[in-house]
Amino acid sequence: MTTLLSCSLDEPDRYNFYVLPVESYTMPSTFKVGASHKIELKYQRPTVCYNYGGVYYVYGTGADSFTRTIGINANTKVGEVCTEELPPLSDASFNFVPQETGNYKFKFYKGKGPDPDDATKEIDIFEEVAVVVTQ
């Protein structure tokens, strides 16, 4: 019996991970409980080296349980050489299926900006959209 084993000394690829801003979005003006509603997003990759990693979607908790925070997950391979040329806008989407009636708030990530309370710091900027979910 012959057994062959192989072992690679190559280091595995390493990645940096990011949340990119949502440039624009399209969503229904009304929502119904239990129905699937498509929300379409447009986003800008800083270079072609940024790979789409899915929609960043975080549920609020406690008093904010009707809040949804939205952005775009992306990654780049460490050490990859890239041109600085800006690629065209990219598309993404997700389906929102509300389980309860009520006032929901979508917070779309818009990037970083100056902190109004401390000009030496940056804060995350969001665009908030309120929607009502009915039966």
N, C-alpha and C positions, 0 to 999 in steps of 0.2 A: 504494500500500500504506500502510495506517495502522497504527501501533504504539502501543498504549496501555500505559503503565507506571503502577504505583501504588506509593506508598511511604507507610507509616504512621509517623508520628512518635510514636505511642503506645508507651509502655514496655511490654514484655511482663510478664505476671504474675510475681511472685517468690514463693517459698515458703520456709517454715521446715520442717525435717525433724526427726522425733523417733522414738524407740523407746519404745513404751508397754509397761507391765507386763502380764503375763498374770495375770488374776484367778484363773482356775481352768482345769483341763484334764481331758480324759477320754481315756484311751489303753488299749489292750489290755494285759493282764497278761503275755501271752507273744507272742513275735515269731518268725517263721520266715524264713529266708534266701530272698530272691527274691520273697516275697509282699508285697503292698501292704497297709499298715496305716494306717487313718485315725486321726489325732490331732486332737481337737476342742478349741478354745480359746475362752475367754470373756475379754473385755477391756473396760475402761472408757475411753471417750473423755472428756477433761476438759471439753469443750464440744462443741456440734454443729458447730463450725468445724473440728474435727479430722477429716480424711478418711483412710479406710483406704488403706494403701499396700502391703498384702501382708504375709506372714509374714516376720519377720526370722529367718533360719535360717543359722547359721554352723557349718561343719564344723571340728572341732579338727584340729590337725596334729601330726606327730611322735608323741610318747608319748601325746598326747591325741586321737589320730585317731578314737577311738570316742566322743568327746564331741560333743554337738550343743547349741548355745546357741539358745534360742527366745525371741522377743519379737514385738511387733507394730509394723510400720512405719506411720507416720502423717505427715501434713503439714498445714500451715495456710497460707492465702494471706496474705502480708504486708499489713497494713493492714485486713484484714477485721474488721468490727465484729461482735462475738458476744455473746450473752447468757451469763451465767454458769450457766445452768440445766444440771444434769447430765443427759445423755441416758441412756436405759436401757443395760444391758450389751449389747455387740455380740458376734457369733459370727464365728469364722474357723476354718479347718481346713487341714491339709496331709496328704499321704500320705508315709509313711516306708517305703522299700523297702530293707531291709538287704541288703548284698552279701556279708557275711561273718558267720560265727558269732563269738560273743564277748560280753564284758560291755560294754554301752553305757551312757553316762551322758547324760541329758537335763538341761540346766540352763535352767529357765524363769525369765525375767527378772521380778523382783518389784518393781523400783523402786529408789529411792535410800534410804540409811539412814546413821546415824552410823558413822564409822570407830571400832571399839573401841580402836584404838591412838592415835587423835588426834581428840578430840571436836570440833575445829574443822573437820574435813573430812567430806565425804560419800563413800560408796562405793556401787557397784552391789551389789544384793542378789539372790541367785539361790536358787531351790528346786531341789535336785538329786534326780533320780529315777534309780535304777539298774535296768536291765533286761538280761535274758539273751536272746540270739538263738541259736536252735538250728536244726538242719537240719530 
